[in-house]
Amino acid sequence: MLAIGLFVVTLLSGALGGLFSRHKFADFLQATGSFVSLLLAGWIAKIVIFDGNILIYSDHLIYIDALGAFNIMLIAMVGFVAAVYSVGYMRYEVAEGFITRVQLGRYYFFFHCFILSMLWVSSVDNLGMLWVGIELTTLISALLVSFYGTQHALEAAWKYLIMGVVGIGFALLGIVFLYMSGLNTMNPAAALQWSSLMVVADQLNPQWVEIGFIFILIGFGTKAGLAPMHFWLPDAHSQAPAPVSAVLSGVLLNTALYGIFRIFAIANLTLHGQAAKYLIGFGLFSIAVTVPFIMVQKDLKRMLAFSSVEHMGIITLAVGFGGPLGLYGAFLHMFNHSMTKSLLFFAAGDVAQKYHTKFMDRIFGVLKALPFTGIVMLIAAFGVAGAPPFSIFLSEFTIMLAGAASGNIFAAGIFALLIVLIFAGMSYYVLKMAFGKMPVRTVHQTDFWMKTAMSILLVFVIVGGLYVPDPLVYAIHAAVAIFQGGIK
Amino acid sequence: MDSFITVILLVSTLLLFRTKKTMDAVFIITIQSAGLAVIGFIMWYRTGLVHLLIGAVLTLVVKTFLIPYILYYTVRKTKEHRNIVRSMGQFPTMLIALLLTVLGQYVASHLMLPGAEHGMRYLSAAIGLVFLGTFTIINNKQVLMEGIGVIVIENGLFLITQSLSYGMPLAVELGIFFDLFVAVVIIASLTFKIHSVFHSLNTEKMQDLRG
C-alpha cells in the first residue's frame, strides 16, 4: 500500500496545485505534497533497504527492491527540492508577466505527473511496464520542455519527442528479444519479469540476450543521453524551465540508466561479463564527446547539459568497470551527481532569470549582484567539475581506482585526462561569470523558496565531499547486492 | 489471407513515399492500422488466446479510429493539406523505400525465432514497417509527417510482438496502447503550437539550436 500511497500523493500534489493555481496557496500545497512523497519514499527505503524486504503487490505488478528504492529516494528528493524551488522561480515569472497563474497550474500538474512516471519506472518488475514508464517520462517531459512555447522551446521539445520515442521504440524491440530468449526455459508470464529472468540468467539464449541488450542500450541510451545519441539533450535541458532542467539532468537521466542497468545485470550474467565492454565503450565516448562542447560553449544551461552527458558517461563507465568498487562508485556518483547538478541548475536558473540571458559572455559579477546564488553557483560548478573537497570528487576518484583495480588502466587513464580538460573548461567560464564588475543593476536577494531548495542540496554537496554518511553507504551496498544478483 | 494482408500493409506504406498530401498519409495510417487489427483477429482465431482478441479490438478502436481522427483534426485545423516536403527527390525516395522493404524480407528470413509458427509470415512486413517508418522520419521535413513516421514504427513494433511471441502480457499491451495514444495527443498539441508560432510545419525553420 505504501507504494500506492506514494503514487497517489504525487498525483494529488499535481492535481491540487493545478486546480487551485489561481490562489497562492496552491504553491504551498504542491510543495507540501512533494514533501509527503519524500517522507513516504523514505519509509519505503527504510523497509526495503534497511529492513531487507522486497515490496511486492498485486502479483508482481509492483515490485520494489533495494535498487528501485535507491532510485525512488533520489527521485523523491530531487522532486521535492525542485517543487520548492519552482515556487520562487515561477512566482518571479508570473510577476514579470512571462506566464499566467493558469499556465503555472498546468506546470504544477505536469511536473508532478512527470515525477510520478519516474517513480513508476523504479517500482515495477515487468520489463514491459518499465518500458511503458520510460516512454511516459519522455511524453510528459516533452510537454514541460515546450512549456514557454517559444520557437526554441518548441524546436527542442519536438526534437526530444521524436528522438525519444524512436529511441525507446528500439528498446522495446530489445525487450521483445530478451523476452524470447527466455521463452524456452520459463513460462511466458514470467519471461518479462526481471526478478525471474535474473534467477535463470545463465540459462537464457546468449545470442538473443546480446542482441536484446544492444538494442536496449541504444534505446534507453538515447534517453540517458549517451553519445552519440545525445544531441537532443542540450536543447531540451537548456530550453526547459530551470526546475525542470534540474529534474531532467538530476534524475530523469538516472532513470533511463536504471533501465539499462536492470537489463545489463541480466545480460552480464548470461554473457559471463562480456556485456561490460559495451558500457565501457559508450561511457568513455560520452565523456570524450562533451569536451569540445564544454570548452567552447556560449550558453550557460547548454554547458550544464553537456556536463550531464559527461556524468552519465562516467556512471556508465563505472558500471562497465564493475566489481564491488566500480559499482559502489557508480551509485555513489549517481547520488552525488543528482544533488550537485540539480543545485547548479537551480543557481544557473536564478542567474539566467535575473540577468535575462543565458549567454555566458553577458553574465558577470554574479557574486556581487546575487550574493547567495553566486556562492552557490561557484561551489556547485566546482563540485560538478570534480574539484575537491566536494562530493563528486570522491566518487570520481573511487571510479578511477575501480578502473585500475579491474585492469582497465588505459580506460581509467583516458577518463582522468578527459575530466581534467572538462574541469579546465568549466572553471574558466564559471570564474568569469562569478567575478568581475557588478552590472548596472541593483543587488537581488535570492528568493526565500529558492534559497531553501538550494540550501538543502548544498548540505549534501559539502558534507558528501568530506565523508559518505553510513546510511548512504548501506543503501548503496544494498543496491549493488541486488545488481549482482543477490535476490533473496 | 496472410499474404494478402502483408501485401496491403507494405503497399500502403510504400504509398506514403509517393503522396504529396498530408491527408492521404493519415488515410494510409488508417488502412495500415485496420490491417493490424485484422491480423490480430486472425491470430486470435488460430491460437484462441483471449488477450490477442483484446489486442485486436484495441487496435481497431485506438489505432484505426481514435488516432487517425486526432491526426485528421490536426491536419484540418492547421490547414496543412498539401505540403509534404522531402529531403530527397521522388525517385531516390522510392528506391530507398523499396530497398528497405527487401531488406526487411531478408532480415526476417534469417531470424530463427522460437514460438513464431503462426506469425512468421508477418515478420517481414513488421520489420519492413520499422525500417520504413524510420526512413519517413529521416526523409520528411514536415512536423506531422515525422509524427506519422513514429506511428508507422510503433505499428511495426506492435506487429513484431504480435507475430513472434503472441503478444506481450495484457497489462503491458494496455500500457503500450496508452503510451501511443498519449504520444499522438502530444504530437498533435505540439503541432498546433508549432503551427501557431512558426506559421508553418516545416522543420527546416526549426534548426536554430546548435553546438
Boltz contact constraints between the chains, C-beta under 6 A:
constraints:
  - contact:
      token1: [A, 128]
      token2: [B, 168]
      max_distance: 6.0
  - contact:
      token1: [A, 128]
      token2: [B, 172]
      max_distance: 6.0
  - contact:
      token1: [A, 132]
      token2: [B, 175]
      max_distance: 6.0
  - contact:
      token1: [A, 132]
      token2: [B, 179]
      max_distance: 6.0
  - contact:
      token1: [A, 135]
      token2: [B, 179]
      max_distance: 6.0
  - contact:
      token1: [A, 139]
      token2: [B, 182]
      max_distance: 6.0
  - contact:
      token1: [A, 139]
      token2: [B, 183]
      max_distance: 6.0
  - contact:
      token1: [A, 139]
      token2: [B, 186]
      max_distance: 6.0
  - contact:
      token1: [A, 149]
      token2: [B, 193]
      max_distance: 6.0
  - contact:
      token1: [A, 151]
      token2: [B, 197]
      max_distance: 6.0
  - contact:
      token1: [A, 154]
      token2: [B, 193]
      max_distance: 6.0
  - contact:
      token1: [A, 154]
      token2: [B, 194]
      max_distance: 6.0
  - contact:
      token1: [A, 154]
      token2: [B, 197]
      max_distance: 6.0
  - contact:
      token1: [A, 155]
      token2: [B, 206]
      max_distance: 6.0
  - contact:
      token1: [A, 155]
      token2: [B, 209]
      max_distance: 6.0
  - contact:
      token1: [A, 158]
      token2: [B, 190]
      max_distance: 6.0
  - contact:
      token1: [A, 162]
      token2: [B, 146]
      max_distance: 6.0
  - contact:
      token1: [A, 165]
      token2: [B, 150]
      max_distance: 6.0
  - contact:
      token1: [A, 165]
      token2: [B, 183]
      max_distance: 6.0
  - contact:
      token1: [A, 169]
      token2: [B, 153]
      max_distance: 6.0
  - contact:
      token1: [A, 169]
      token2: [B, 157]
      max_distance: 6.0
  - contact:
      token1: [A, 172]
      token2: [B, 157]
      max_distance: 6.0
  - contact:
      token1: [A, 176]
      token2: [B, 161]
      max_distance: 6.0
  - contact:
      token1: [A, 179]
      token2: [B, 165]
      max_distance: 6.0
  - contact:
      token1: [A, 180]
      token2: [B, 114]
      max_distance: 6.0
  - contact:
      token1: [A, 180]
      token2: [B, 165]
      max_distance: 6.0
  - contact:
      token1: [A, 183]
      token2: [B, 114]
      max_distance: 6.0
  - contact:
      token1: [A, 183]
      token2: [B, 115]
      max_distance: 6.0
  - contact:
      token1: [A, 184]
      token2: [B, 114]
      max_distance: 6.0
  - contact:
      token1: [A, 235]
      token2: [B, 209]
      max_distance: 6.0
